Amino acid sequence: MGKKHVTKEVLLEEIERIREIMIYTALKEGLVSDNTVKVIQVLDRKLNELEEIY
């Protein structure tokens, strides 16, 4: 079947939400904490997904 398509607007909202979580986690736990790194990886995947749309 393939990947479900998300709109650019939905993806941008998700990216913003994840970015806020990343900032909060980094401030609370530090830039190199496991949780911060995991959030950064999720954000990176979403940004790559956004790049594929353009």
C-alpha positions as CSV (number, residue, x, y, z in Angstrom):
1,M,0.0,0.0,0.0
2,G,2.7,2.6,0.8
3,K,3.0,5.4,3.3
4,K,0.0,7.4,4.3
5,H,0.2,10.9,3.1
6,V,0.1,13.8,5.6
7,T,-0.4,17.4,4.6
8,K,2.4,19.8,4.9
9,E,0.4,21.8,7.5
10,V,0.0,18.7,9.7
11,L,3.7,17.9,9.4
12,L,4.7,21.4,10.3
13,E,2.5,21.3,13.4
14,E,4.1,18.0,14.4
15,I,7.6,19.4,13.8
16,E,6.8,22.4,16.0
17,R,5.4,20.2,18.8
18,I,8.4,17.9,18.7
19,R,10.8,20.9,18.6
20,E,9.2,22.3,21.8
21,I,9.6,18.9,23.5
22,M,13.2,18.8,22.4
23,I,13.9,22.2,23.9
24,Y,12.1,21.3,27.2
25,T,14.0,17.9,27.4
26,A,17.4,19.5,26.6
27,L,16.9,22.2,29.2
28,K,15.8,19.7,31.8
29,E,18.1,16.8,31.1
30,G,21.0,18.2,29.0
31,L,21.8,18.1,25.3
32,V,23.4,14.6,25.4
33,S,20.8,12.8,27.5
34,D,19.3,9.7,26.0
35,N,15.8,11.2,26.0
36,T,17.0,14.4,24.3
37,V,18.9,12.4,21.6
38,K,15.7,10.3,21.0
39,V,13.6,13.4,20.5
40,I,16.2,14.9,18.2
41,Q,16.1,11.7,16.1
42,V,12.3,11.8,15.8
43,L,12.5,15.5,14.8
44,D,15.1,14.7,12.2
45,R,12.9,12.0,10.7
46,K,10.0,14.4,10.5
47,L,12.2,17.1,8.9
48,N,13.3,14.5,6.3
49,E,9.7,13.6,5.7
50,L,8.9,17.3,5.2
51,E,11.8,17.6,2.7
52,E,10.4,14.7,0.7
53,I,7.1,16.7,0.2
54,Y,8.9,19.7,-1.3
